[in-house]
Amino acid sequence: MVLSAKPSKQRKALYNLPWHKAIKLMSAPLSKELRQRFSVKSIPVRVNDSVKIVSGGYKGRSGKVVRVDVKRRLVFIEGITEMSQKGKTKLVGIHVSNIMITKLDLSDKYRRQILERKGVSAEIIQKEIEEAEKAESQSKSTTTQSQSKEQTEIEKEVHG
């Protein structure tokens, strides 16, 4: 940061950080399960990560990251909305210090490189990717089954 101890100069330096340094400030702690699996305490938040809010008015709620605002250090989470004055629903920004990552999105090769630099072996990362793909395919099959059941129930109601 800045050599000065003045709070105003510290804030100014924080607001005018270059992009590559601001992204590092978007780091959030990993859940205990992920911490044991990857041996990493924190990592920058990205879109499609699953997070849990650990403090603030929305404490305890969780969801998938929809958008990340690096300039304001805010994370926008799916399902956490409020009504605007015009009556539309809008996403609420949650400061990155108030969240914890519960599931990592490892589809990005640069994200995998970050983990490898931090000491996570490539085999662990590959295994994690395969598990995520397997879980995703299972969830898709269960949703299609439930949708087909709902469709048949609707047809029964309509036809008698």
C-alpha positions in Angstrom: 0.0 0.0 0.0 1.1 3.5 0.8 3.9 4.5 3.2 1.7 7.1 4.8 -0.2 6.3 7.9 -3.0 8.8 7.0 -6.3 7.0 6.6 -7.3 9.2 3.7 -4.2 8.3 1.7 -4.8 4.6 2.5 -8.3 4.8 1.2 -7.2 6.7 -1.9 -4.6 4.0 -2.6 -7.2 1.3 -2.1 -9.6 3.0 -4.6 -7.0 3.6 -7.2 -5.4 0.1 -7.1 -4.5 -1.5 -10.5 -6.8 -4.3 -11.6 -4.4 -7.1 -11.0 -4.0 -6.1 -7.4 -7.7 -5.3 -6.8 -8.6 -8.9 -7.8 -6.4 -10.2 -5.0 -8.5 -8.2 -2.5 -11.6 -10.1 -3.8 -10.4 -13.2 -1.9 -12.8 -15.0 0.4 -12.1 -17.9 2.8 -12.9 -21.4 1.8 -15.2 -23.6 3.8 -13.6 -26.1 6.2 -14.3 -29.0 3.8 -12.6 -27.2 0.8 -9.8 -26.1 3.0 -9.0 -29.7 3.9 -9.3 -30.8 0.4 -7.2 -28.2 -1.3 -5.0 -27.1 1.7 -5.7 -23.4 0.7 -7.3 -20.9 3.1 -8.6 -18.4 0.6 -8.9 -17.7 -3.1 -10.4 -14.8 -5.2 -14.2 -15.2 -5.8 -15.4 -15.8 -9.3 -18.7 -16.1 -11.1 -20.3 -19.5 -10.7 -18.7 -20.2 -7.3 -21.2 -21.2 -4.6 -20.9 -19.0 -1.5 -22.5 -18.7 1.9 -23.0 -15.3 3.6 -21.5 -15.4 7.1 -22.3 -11.9 8.4 -24.7 -9.1 7.8 -28.4 -8.9 7.1 -28.4 -11.9 4.8 -26.4 -14.1 7.1 -26.9 -17.8 6.6 -28.2 -17.6 3.0 -26.2 -19.2 0.2 -26.2 -19.2 -3.6 -24.2 -19.0 -6.8 -22.2 -15.9 -7.6 -23.8 -14.1 -10.6 -21.6 -11.1 -10.8 -18.5 -9.7 -9.2 -17.8 -6.0 -8.9 -14.0 -5.7 -8.4 -14.0 -1.9 -8.1 -16.5 -1.8 -5.2 -15.5 -5.3 -3.9 -19.0 -6.6 -4.1 -20.4 -10.0 -5.0 -23.9 -10.4 -6.3 -25.5 -13.8 -5.4 -28.4 -15.6 -7.1 -31.6 -15.3 -5.1 -30.5 -12.4 -2.9 -32.6 -9.5 -4.3 -34.5 -6.5 -3.2 -37.2 -4.2 -4.7 -36.0 -1.0 -6.4 -38.0 2.2 -6.1 -39.3 1.5 -9.6 -40.7 -1.8 -8.4 -38.2 -4.0 -10.2 -36.2 -6.6 -8.4 -32.4 -6.1 -8.3 -29.5 -8.1 -7.0 -28.0 -7.0 -3.7 -24.3 -6.5 -3.5 -22.6 -8.3 -0.6 -19.1 -7.3 0.4 -16.5 -10.0 -0.2 -15.4 -9.9 3.5 -18.9 -11.2 4.5 -18.9 -14.4 2.4 -17.3 -17.9 2.5 -16.8 -20.0 -0.6 -18.5 -23.4 -0.3 -18.0 -24.8 -3.9 -15.3 -23.7 -6.4 -15.9 -23.4 -10.1 -12.8 -25.2 -11.6 -13.9 -24.8 -15.3 -11.4 -22.0 -15.8 -7.9 -23.1 -16.6 -6.4 -20.0 -14.9 -8.3 -20.9 -11.7 -6.6 -24.3 -11.8 -3.2 -22.7 -12.4 -3.7 -20.5 -9.3 -4.5 -23.6 -7.2 -1.4 -25.4 -8.6 0.8 -22.4 -7.8 -0.6 -22.6 -4.2 0.6 -26.2 -4.0 -2.5 -28.2 -5.0 -1.6 -31.2 -7.1 -3.1 -31.5 -10.6 -4.6 -34.9 -9.7 -6.7 -33.5 -6.9 -8.0 -30.7 -9.2 -8.8 -33.2 -12.0 -10.6 -35.5 -9.5 -12.6 -32.5 -8.2 -13.6 -31.5 -11.8 -14.8 -35.1 -12.6 -16.9 -35.2 -9.4 -18.5 -31.8 -10.2 -19.3 -33.0 -13.8 -20.8 -36.2 -12.4 -22.9 -34.4 -9.8 -24.1 -31.9 -12.5 -25.1 -34.7 -14.9 -27.0 -36.4 -12.0 -28.8 -33.2 -11.1 -29.8 -32.7 -14.7 -31.2 -36.2 -15.0 -33.2 -35.8 -11.8 -34.6 -32.5 -12.9 -35.7 -33.9 -16.3 -37.4 -36.8 -14.4 -39.2 -34.5 -12.0 -40.3 -32.3 -15.0 -41.7 -35.3 -16.8 -43.6 -36.4 -13.7 -45.0 -32.9 -13.3 -46.0 -32.8 -17.0 -47.9 -36.2 -16.7 -49.6 -34.9 -13.5 -50.7 -31.8 -15.4 -52.0 -33.9 -18.3 -54.0 -36.1 -15.9 -55.6 -33.0 -14.4 -56.4 -31.5 -17.7 -57.8 -34.7 -19.3 -59.8 -35.9 -16.4 
